[in-house]
Amino acid sequence: MDAATIIESESRELIRRRGLDVHADQLEPLIREVLADYDRRSSSGEVPVLHDDDTMVAQVAARIGGFGPLQEMLDDPGVEEIWLNSPSQVFVARNGRSELTTIVLTDDEVRGIVERMLVSSGRRLDMSSPFVDALLPDGSRLHVVIPSVTRTHWAINIRKFVARAHDLQGMVALGSLTQQSADFLDAAIAAGLNVITSGATGAGKTTFLRCLAQSMGARERVVTIEEVFELNLALRDVVAMQTRQANLEGSGEISMRRLVKEALRMRPSRIIVGEVREAESLDMLIALNSGLPGLASIHANSARDAVTKLCTLPLLAGENVSSRFVVPTVASAVDLVVHLDILADGRRRVREIVGLSGRVEEEVIEVTDVFSLHGDRLVRGDGHPPHAERFARAGHDLAELLGRRSAA
């Protein structure tokens, strides 16, 4: 039995004997009491030696007490996101809408909860690194910013991965897609088209990427690149990679650009870039333009804005990268852009699916509407996707998939 299991078991027994409720302010002193006895026994060789008391206290406290008053919201399947502007301002999002809760914490409680949340991630938060992006054990994504970057209080966001759909048929069941558009996207992925999902924060880009990935063939090898693990694909042959922060000496950082380059050496059939933000967009475009199919997501206000952004982000890679190279590369590397939106009632919908023909005039890429939202209906547009021959090779009749321009 390892040290954490022993200390957890003895702490739970002490709580039971004393008839205590599990509260954060009582839990840490109690664990330290157990730890003092454990240290005495470890000096005589009865139990394994413990090297980091503080980390052990945080780990055991998280196992026993969860994350204090926030645990109930983390367990609530209706809560999509939790954020704290201050200890007395705790908000949640349900069905795309925000609510102010009645929870009031202290500064010490907030810090204790964050410390317990970071135990399993291996990531740090201090004055030299005032931001942290980490994954919680349940798959939720944690982001924290501390003063003096913030004015007074710690700013905390916890985005839960509430996957109500796991494939494109699940998106149809939720009303986010029509059956026709889902069949088209399923065929597009099978045919090896490169697809970008765009939308605002919280629009469901990661969930949609996960659903698209389920349309990949069973024999394909997929490599994912993310800032923090979120995709968690249910595929047979997957390698997932995430970025790493620099250590206290300022070295050891692993960037998205490095991961994209390393992914190409891992014999992938597909790559998935969880979110394109900066210069890694150049490496992704070069990979997609080399015959390697892939998926990615990007923040944008529309599908056309996403295309424009893909033409400008690679310029961050260096002064020697020009739009004369980037624009035609985007036009030839990206085949479809699927734009997601949150409607006024909180529902998440696909607003448009556009195709890139590959043609460029005066550094403007031609974009055509394949499907677009009219009122509450996703309908067939006038445009056609590129690479009809790839659909045919994959055994799909593109004309039959798209049909006439009518309600889908």
GITA-V385436 format. One record per backbone hydrogen bond with DSSP energy under -1.0 kcal/mol. NH is the residue of the N-H (numbers start at 0). CO is the residue of the C=O. E is the energy in kcal/mol with one decimal. If there is no record, write none. Layout:
<<NH/CO/E> <NH/CO/E>>
//
This chain:
<<5/1/-2.1> <6/2/-2.7> <7/3/-2.6> <8/4/-2.4> <9/5/-2.4> <10/6/-2.3> <11/7/-2.5> <12/8/-2.0> <13/9/-2.1> <14/10/-2.3> <15/11/-2.3> <16/12/-2.5> <17/13/-2.0> <19/14/-2.0> <22/20/-1.1> <26/22/-2.4> <27/23/-1.2> <29/25/-1.5> <30/26/-2.4> <31/27/-2.4> <32/28/-1.7> <33/29/-2.0> <34/30/-2.7> <35/31/-2.1> <36/32/-1.5> <37/33/-2.2> <38/34/-2.7> <39/35/-1.6> <40/36/-1.7> <41/37/-2.4> <42/38/-1.5> <44/41/-1.1> <45/40/-2.1> <55/51/-1.7> <56/52/-2.5> <57/53/-2.2> <58/54/-2.4> <59/55/-2.7> <60/56/-2.4> <61/57/-2.1> <62/58/-1.8> <63/59/-2.4> <64/60/-2.7> <65/61/-1.1> <67/64/-1.0> <69/66/-1.5> <70/67/-1.8> <73/69/-2.1> <74/70/-2.0> <78/75/-1.5> <79/92/-3.2> <81/157/-2.4> <82/90/-2.3> <83/155/-2.4> <84/88/-1.9> <88/85/-1.6> <90/82/-3.3> <91/98/-2.4> <92/80/-2.1> <93/96/-2.9> <96/93/-2.0> <98/91/-2.7> <100/89/-2.9> <104/86/-2.7> <109/105/-2.3> <110/106/-2.3> <111/107/-2.5> <112/108/-2.5> <113/109/-2.3> <114/110/-2.5> <115/111/-2.0> <116/112/-2.1> <117/113/-1.8> <121/117/-1.2> <125/128/-1.5> <131/143/-1.7> <133/141/-2.7> <135/139/-3.2> <138/135/-2.3> <140/158/-3.0> <141/133/-3.5> <142/156/-2.7> <143/131/-2.0> <144/154/-2.2> <145/129/-1.7> <148/145/-1.4> <154/144/-2.8> <155/83/-1.9> <156/142/-2.9> <157/81/-3.4> <158/140/-2.8> <159/79/-1.9> <161/159/-1.5> <162/160/-1.3> <163/161/-1.2> <170/166/-1.4> <171/167/-1.8> <172/168/-2.2> <173/169/-1.5> <174/171/-1.1> <175/170/-2.1> <176/170/-1.0> <181/177/-2.3> <182/178/-2.5> <183/179/-2.2> <184/180/-2.4> <185/181/-2.5> <186/182/-2.1> <187/183/-2.3> <188/184/-2.4> <189/185/-2.0> <190/186/-2.1> <191/188/-1.4> <192/187/-2.4> <194/293/-1.5> <195/335/-2.4> <196/295/-2.7> <197/337/-2.6> <198/297/-1.1> <202/199/-1.9> <207/203/-2.2> <208/204/-2.5> <209/205/-2.2> <210/206/-2.0> <211/207/-2.6> <212/208/-2.4> <214/211/-1.9> <215/212/-1.8> <219/216/-1.5> <221/236/-2.8> <222/269/-1.9> <223/238/-2.6> <224/271/-3.0> <225/240/-2.0> <234/232/-1.0> <238/221/-2.4> <240/223/-2.0> <242/225/-1.3> <243/253/-1.9> <246/250/-3.5> <249/246/-2.2> <253/243/-2.1> <258/254/-1.9> <259/255/-2.4> <260/256/-2.0> <261/257/-2.5> <262/258/-2.4> <263/259/-1.1> <264/261/-1.5> <265/262/-1.7> <268/220/-3.6> <269/220/-1.9> <270/292/-1.4> <271/222/-2.2> <272/294/-2.4> <273/224/-3.3> <275/296/-3.0> <280/277/-1.8> <281/278/-1.7> <283/279/-2.3> <284/280/-2.4> <285/281/-2.3> <286/282/-2.0> <287/283/-2.7> <288/284/-2.1> <289/286/-1.3> <291/286/-1.2> <294/270/-2.0> <295/194/-1.4> <296/272/-1.1> <297/196/-2.1> <299/198/-1.0> <305/301/-1.9> <306/302/-1.8> <307/303/-2.2> <308/304/-2.7> <309/305/-2.3> <310/306/-1.0> <311/308/-1.0> <312/308/-2.8> <314/311/-1.3> <315/312/-2.1> <316/313/-1.9> <317/314/-1.0> <320/317/-1.6> <324/321/-1.1> <325/321/-2.2> <326/322/-2.3> <328/324/-1.2> <329/325/-2.7> <330/326/-2.3> <331/327/-1.8> <332/328/-2.2> <333/329/-2.4> <334/193/-1.8> <335/193/-2.1> <336/353/-2.1> <337/195/-3.0> <338/351/-2.9> <339/197/-2.9> <340/348/-2.7> <342/346/-3.3> <345/342/-2.2> <348/340/-2.7> <349/175/-2.1> <350/338/-2.5> <351/338/-1.3> <352/370/-2.9> <353/336/-2.6> <354/367/-2.7> <355/334/-2.3> <356/365/-1.2> <360/363/-2.5> <363/360/-1.2> <365/358/-2.6> <367/354/-2.5> <369/352/-2.5> <370/352/-2.1> <371/378/-2.3> <372/350/-2.5> <373/376/-3.5> <376/373/-2.0> <378/371/-3.0> <379/405/-1.8> <380/369/-2.8> <382/368/-3.2> <390/386/-1.2> <391/387/-1.9> <392/388/-2.2> <393/389/-1.7> <394/391/-1.5> <395/390/-2.8> <400/396/-2.2> <401/397/-2.4> <402/398/-2.6> <405/403/-1.1>>
//
